[in-house]
Amino acid sequence: GAGVSQTPSNKVTEKGKYVELRCDPISGHTALYWYRQSLGQGPEFLIYFQGTGAADDSGLPNDRFFAVRPEGSVSTLKIQRTERGDSAMYLCASSPCIRGDRGSLNLQPGELFFGEGSRLTVL
Amino acid sequence: GQNIDQPTEMTATEGAIVQINCTYQTSGFNGLFWYQQHAGEAPTFLSYNVLDGLEEKGRFSSFLSRSKGYSYLLLKELQMKDSASYLCAVRDHLYGNNRLAFGKGNQVVVIP
């Protein structure tokens, strides 16, 4: 498809279970982001991938959260031993990166392209 | 850290003008973004400011003052479809220039 695709759109699970959320970015976008959004809040940064590597995972709340992007395209966010507090909308976004001054990789002065999100409910 | 503050909700009449404010505190400011998010949908990009001044794009305009740590989004000729949450987001080069820190968003309700 043309946009960022996320599956499942809705996931209901029980406390303590393991969950995987998938993101398929826009073709050709090298940068991929995971954000988490609770009701009435703005998106909260979790992790950023440039290609296959996690360039910044400082937003992951604890070691129960992990994300991979093995081939530089599709990414999976994995949550172990889910807790009720993990209930939220998990948003994935992608962006084409350009190489800026002194070889730095920067977002275009434009936009992140978000998917529709995966709503996780932990009972 | 980055502190981004937005008022939470406002109601306006169809055809009116509404201004949504955003204040921020960040050490390495490198751009401010406005996104629109309809209920249950993904955020979509509206505007980007990195230099002081006004950027106009159709019915939407965005203003930035870096010295004041302040931006506003101006919505003109309001339409019912403009009912949404408006998110302000800041990019900071001290955080690698590759992520955005979002405010809580401002919910705009347009009434006939």
Boltz contact constraints between the chains, C-beta under 6 A:
constraints:
  - contact:
      token1: [A, 41]
      token2: [B, 104]
      max_distance: 6.0
  - contact:
      token1: [A, 42]
      token2: [B, 87]
      max_distance: 6.0
  - contact:
      token1: [A, 42]
      token2: [B, 102]
      max_distance: 6.0
  - contact:
      token1: [A, 42]
      token2: [B, 103]
      max_distance: 6.0
  - contact:
      token1: [A, 42]
      token2: [B, 104]
      max_distance: 6.0
  - contact:
      token1: [A, 42]
      token2: [B, 105]
      max_distance: 6.0
  - contact:
      token1: [A, 43]
      token2: [B, 102]
      max_distance: 6.0
  - contact:
      token1: [A, 45]
      token2: [B, 99]
      max_distance: 6.0
  - contact:
      token1: [A, 48]
      token2: [B, 98]
      max_distance: 6.0
  - contact:
      token1: [A, 48]
      token2: [B, 99]
      max_distance: 6.0
  - contact:
      token1: [A, 56]
      token2: [B, 96]
      max_distance: 6.0
  - contact:
      token1: [A, 106]
      token2: [B, 97]
      max_distance: 6.0
  - contact:
      token1: [A, 109]
      token2: [B, 48]
      max_distance: 6.0
  - contact:
      token1: [A, 111]
      token2: [B, 45]
      max_distance: 6.0
  - contact:
      token1: [A, 114]
      token2: [B, 42]
      max_distance: 6.0
  - contact:
      token1: [A, 114]
      token2: [B, 43]
      max_distance: 6.0
  - contact:
      token1: [A, 115]
      token2: [B, 42]
      max_distance: 6.0
  - contact:
      token1: [A, 116]
      token2: [B, 42]
      max_distance: 6.0
